[in-house]
């Protein structure tokens, strides 16, 4: 495992592909979903056109982010196949896929492992009381169902990202319980790459009537999370949801070391445009930090990948080291 350089903050140059916005869940804070039948699915030809356009745009990660089709739906098989085919197409064209499509079966995860360098699923919060409020109409938000995904990812040796959504009706104690559950699973399988701490940020589509999570509280949460989580788990924050420059720097000082995938649009929080890498670099440099790109799989997990995936990852690591593909970053210092 590489020795961490604590002056470095990482991000993934990414582009998000949405197979469908349709989702059978109706989380009251969601600004992403549409009702089933109200959103066309992305075709493979459309995705391939996008991939071709991205090949010269310094993008390494393709995030496959989808609304959920019910496990018992007649469309479930076609939905899963579309996700698989999109990942395969992205991989064939030289990108590194990372899928976050809600809870999957063990067999589905096992198949997607062949065409993804990493995967993810937000735990959000493990407290069951949210099933009576924001998750009342969200069957796949059962805490035990989502926790099971993390365990299956460990058993399948899938490098994994998870996280908490802060400010949706949970308590402070709920944060520590959820983080402890993540830490315990990681101690068994050593498979969690990152934990995202995402502050609730109200959007125009949601029905949840609550204020945004106080960004001034986020550094405290990060500092406590850093005490709970093993040191080989990176804490990630979404910089577009921490608009104040000083508080973004405060989050970094508290222990956040990654800013996630930076793409043209934040599909989950469309009302909050991403700050692009050049802007983020200027902010971080003012505090003595350096922003560098990373791949969606950390080096310590490379040997978990298939030979095909390892070869694509190997080529990307060579490119990052040998060529200044990303303007204004010192890639020779890139730890991953």
N, C-alpha and C positions, 0 to 999 in steps of 0.2 A: 504494500500500500504506500502511495507516495506521501512524503511529508508535506503537510499543509503549509502554504505560504499565507500568513495571516494578514498580508497587505493586499491580498487579491480578492475581488468579488467577481463571481462568474455569472454568465447568462448563456442561454442557448439561442442562437440565431434560428428562428423557427417560422413555420407557416402552418396555419390551422386549416384542416379539411374537415367539413361537417357533412357526413353521409346523409343525415336528416336531423332536422330540428324537432321532429315529432317525438313526443315522450308521453308515456302513460302515467308518469308521476305528475302531480301538480303541487310542487313545493311553492309556498306562498311568496317566497323571496326571489323566485327564479325570473331572470330576464333573458332567458335563452330559448325556452321551449315553445312549440306550437302544438295544437291538438292533433291527434292522429288523423290523417287524411287531409290535412291543411298545408302540407309542405312537401314538395317533390323531393325525391331522393337524388343525391348527386350521382350522375352517371360516371362510368369509368372513363369514357372519352373526354368528358369535361375535366375530370381530375388530371388525366394525362396531358391535356393542353396546358393546365396550370403548372404541372411539373416541368414541362418543357420550358415554360417561361421563367421558371425559378432557377434553372440550372446555372445561370450566370449571375445570380443575385445573392450570392454569399449565404445561402440557406442550407443548413445541414439537417435539421429536424423537421419531420412532417408529423404534426400532432393530429391524430385522428380522434376527433371529439364528437360524440354522437348523443342525440337523444335516445331514450331507451324504448325498445319494443318489448312488450310483455313476454315473459318466458313461455307462456302457453299460447301465444298468438300464432296464427297460421303464417304470419310474415316473419316470424323470428328467424327461421332458417335462411331466408333470402336476405334479411338484414345482416345476419352474421357473415354470410358469404360476401356481401358487398364490402363490409369492413375488411375482411381478409383480403379480398382482391385489391382494394385500395392500398393496403399495406404492401402487398406484393408488387404492385405497380410502382409505388414510391421507391421500394428497395431496388427494383430492377433499373430504375433511372438514377440510382446512385445516392438516394437520400436514406436517412435513418428514421424509421417509423417508431412512434410512441403512441399507444392507444389508451384512451380513457373513455369507456363506453358504458359505464355503470356496471353493476354486478353481472358476472358471467358464470357459466357453469365451469366445473373443473375441466371438462373436455374442451370447451371453447377457449379457455385460457391456455390449455396445452397446445392447441392448434395455433393460436396467435403468437405463442412463444417462438414459432419458427419464422415469423415475418416481422417481429418487433425486437428492437434492442432493449426496450424497457417498456413498462406499462404503469398505469396509475389508477387510483380511485380515492377520492376524498372520504375520510371517515366522517367529517363534519363535526359531529358530537355523538358520543355513545349513550348519552342519557335518553331513556325511553320516553321521558315526559314530552319531548318534542313531537312524538307521534300524536299527541293530543292538540298540537298547535300547528307549527309550520309544516310538519310532515303528516298531517292528518289524512291527506289524500295522496300519499307517496309510499306505496307498498314496498318499494325496494330500499327505503331508508330505514328498514329494521336494523338496529345496531348489530345484532348477532350475524345478520346476513353480510353486512359490509366488513365486519371484523374477520369473517370466514374468508373473504377474498384475500386479505393480507396473509392469512395462514396458508392458503393454497398457493399464493405467489411464492412464499417461502419454500414450500414443499417442491414446487416446480422450478426453483432457482430462477425466478424472474426478477431482475432488478426493478425496484418498485418505488413509486412516489405516492405519498398520501398526505393528509393534512387536515387542519381544523378550519371551520368557518366560525368566526367570532362575532357575537352580537346578534344571535337569532333566538334568544330566549333562554340560553343556558346560564349556569352559574360559573363563578371562578373555579369552584371545586370540580365542576365538570371538565374544565380544561385540563386540569392535572390528571384526572382519571383517564381521559382519552389519551393524553401523552404517555402516561404510564403503561397503558395497554399496548401502544405502539412500541415502546421501549422493550417490553417483555417479549413481544413477538420477534423483535429484531435480535434480541439476545439468543433466541432459539435458532433463527435461520440466517441472520446477518445479511438481509436482503433489501433493507430500506435505504434508498439513496438519499431521499430528501423528505422533509416534512414542511408543508406549506402552512404558514399562518396567514389566513386570508380574512381581513376585516370586512364585515358586512357593509356594503356600499349601495344605498338605495338606487334603483333604476326605474325607468319609465314604465316598464311592463309589469312589475311586481304588484301584488295586492297586500303584501306584508307591510303594515303601518308601524314602522319603528325607525328611530334615528340611526345614522351611520355609527359604526363602532368608533369610539373615540381614538383617533390615531395617536394621541399623546399617551395612551395606555399601552400601545403596542410594544415599545421597548421593554416595559416591565414583563410582558408576557414572553417575549423572546428570551430575556435573561433567565426566567424561571424554566422555560422549555429547554434552554441550554444545560440547566442543571439536571433535568429529568432524562433527557435523551442521551444515548451513547454518543461519544465524540465523533464517531465515523458516520453519523447521520448529519447531513447538511440542513440547516434551517433556511428556508426560502420565503421571501416576501414578494408580493406583486407591487412593483414600484408605482404603477399608475393609480393604485388605491392609497398611496401615501404621498399626497401631493406636495406637502410642505417639505422643502429641501432639507431643512434642519432636522426634521423628524425622520426623514429617510436616513440621514447620516446617523441619527441617534439609534435607529434600528440596527444599522450595521455595527455600530459600537457595542450594542447589546449582544451581538452574536449572530445576526443574519449574515450569511455568506453567499447567497445566490439570489438572483432576481428572476429566475424562471425563463420561460420561452418568450422572447421578444419578437412579435410578429406585427403585421400591419393593423390587426384588429384583435381586441380582446373579446372573443365570442361570448364568454360567460358574463362579462361586464361591459356591454357595448357602449354604455354611456360614459365610459372612462377610457379615453384613447391611451394607447401605450406611449410612453416616452421612448424615443428611439435611442440606440446605443450611444450616439455621439453626445446627446443631451445628458444621458445618465453618466457617461464618463466624465463630463465636465463637473457635474455635481459631486461625484465621488472623489475626483482629484482634488477638489477644494478641501476635502477632509483627509487627504493623504492616502486614498485608496486607488487601486487600479482595476479597471473593468476589463476582463478578458473573456473570450468566447469559450464554450465547452461543448462537448457532445452530449446527447441525451442518455448516454451510458457512461458511468464512471469507470476508470481503468481497472479497478479491483474486481469488476464483474465481467471483464472481457472473456475470461475462460468459461463463463457460464453459457456463452452464445454458441450457436451452431458454427460450423466451419464457414458457411456462406456469409453469415452475419459478421463473423470475426474478420473476414477479408475486407468487407466494406468499411468496417470500423477502423481497421488498420490503415487503409488508404486515407481516411479522413484525418487520423492522427498524424500521418506523415505530412499531409497538406497543411495542417495547422502549425506544425513545427517548422516546416521548410519554407513556407511562403506566407507573405503578409497578405492573406486573403481578406482580412477585415481591417479596414483603414483605422489608423490611430490606436492600435492595440499592439502590445509587445508579446507576440505569440510564443516566443521562446520561453516565456515565463508561465505559459498556460499549464496549470497542474494536471489538467485532464483533457 
